[in-house]
Amino acid sequence: MNIVCVICSELLTPSDDVFHTPCGHIFHYVCLLQWFDRSQTCPQCRLKATHQSSHRIYFNFSNDVIEEDVATLQNRIDNMNFQLKLKDKDLNNLTEDNKNLKYQTNKLKQKIIEVESEITKKVNAIYAYKEQIISYKQYCMATENDKKENNELKKKIEHLRNVQNLLDSSTTEVDDVISKTNDTSKLVTYITVLKGELNKIYGKNKELKDKWKNEQQKFMDASKKNKHLVQECAKQKYINV
């Protein structure tokens, strides 16, 4: 009698591990374990069954050779051929998938090369932009310094203009300007400038006095000389007479 496992449709042989469910149906142990991963029922009658409720059974086979009928063998051959075709189909599919994966891998490698090249360009561009930013910052700092210097010069020019206006003003106007100025530094500057101008005037006055004394001395010397010449002329007239 040939006993078939309904899960794999193969005969049970003396060397197989055979288990039975509580309902009495028998199967290959490996097939039954795989079945319990999907369902907790008997593969044949669908009664509730689990791995714990299944037990191994042992057959006492005679040493006589059990001859399998032709139909069973043909069924096994057909089943194996079918399984082989399925394996071949799976192999072909896997081969095609492998080709597709290789093609995609090559495309991805090419894409990676392009991306790395693009990244290198971006890095170089970023480095160039950083250099430009440093240059622009230096330029901005120089411009800011120039602006500060320009403002300082404008203030100095304005201050000198005020000083010049002060120098060109009358005494009354000067007093009025000084009385209205609350800035101590400006007052110090005005006083310093006025003092300098006064010293210049004193110097010019002294120079004029010295020049006047020299001219007066020259005049006196010329007068004496003229008087002496007049006396000499009178003497000559007297002698000639």
Secondary structure by P-SEA (a helix, b strand, c coil): ccccccccccccccccccccccccccccaaaaaaaaaccccccccccccccccbbbbbbbcccccccccaaaaaaaaaaaaaaaaaaaaaaaaaaaaaaaaaaaaaaaaaaaaaaaaaaaaaaaaaaaaaaaaaaaaaaaaaaaaaaaaaaaaaaaaaaaaaaaaaaaccaaaaaaaaaacccaaaaaaaaaaaaaaaaaaaaaaaaaaaaaaaaaaaaaaaaaaaaaaaaaaaaaaaaac
